[in-house]
Amino acid sequence: MIECAELKTNTRMSQVDHIYTNLRPLGGDGFTKPEVAVMKLMQAYPEVMPKNRRNPMGGKVSEYIHQAVVTILIFAVFFVVMNWGAITQNVSWEVLKATNGTDKANPLYALVEEKRPMAQEPLSLVKTSKQANTQMPSLQLEVAPPDTRLIIPRINRNVPVINVTTESLIKKDWSKLETQMQEALRSGVIHYPGTARPGQQGNVVITGHSSYFPWDPGRFKDVFAVLHDLQEGDKMLLYFNQQQYIYEVTSIKKVWPSELEVLKPSTENKLTLITCTPLGTNLKRLVVEAKLIKIQS
């Protein structure tokens, strides 16, 4: 009796498999007559149907979800690898803020703070040169770098500013201009050609990478990775021609690449920093604007 029951069950399963796999037309949207027969068999004998055939649409949905999850995971790994330098900078910065706040011990802050003149007192008379050497007063001297440099104490940045010739801009050779700018970005941040220079009335525009291809040979691929953490009131310093130009942040905003107003001349003396955002994309531009508050030699 048991062998007869198993034979009958196997026969039914063979019939169901034949109808289900061979008689449904490829790409069919409705139910065919053979498929209706399959559904009736499923209702009458559910124990003979494999689980993945009792609900074929449920199996497809599960497969789609699995493929979507795998795709997302692959993309996430690829994104992290491509932007590893910028991501680690952001993580380190968040850890620093969570533990110590901003690093006020950073010596770069001293460059933008108000300097008080040292008190000078007459030296006492001594008898020997050895005693005189111990009386040498400390000198309040500052040494300015020979190149153009941008210093942002809050995010611990001290980077060279590279000039790009305006020749391609004048000729409207945009392809060559883009190539020149990308090459210059390997050596620092760049002074955007055609905008004002420090000391001139107008808008000094400087741009740099927030993240770039890891195989690029440049050392400044993620120099502006944490630029978004600047706050209004923060001070920045620009060295140009042996002079210090101190700026104070007045606004931080995000704009579309087509919004070129941030490059326009200004009646005020100001500094504009530009980088790509969100991290690892060039979808929008992060724009930091600062006003000039002091010039000193």
Secondary structure, DSSP 8 states (H G I E B T S, - for coil): -HHHHHHHHHHHHHHHHHHHHHSS-TT--S--HHHHHHHHHHHH-GGGS-HHHHSHHHHHHHHHHHHHHHHHHHHHHHHHHHTHHHHHHHHHHHHHHHHHSS-TT-TTHHHHS-------------SSHHHHHTT----------SS-EEEEGGGTEEEEEEE--SHHHHHT-HHHHHHHHHHHGGGSEEE-TTS--TTSSSEEEEE--SS--TTS--S-TTTTTTGGG--TT-EEEEEETTEEEEEEEEEEEEE-TT-GGGGS--SS-EEEEEEEESTT--SEEEEEEEEEEEEE-
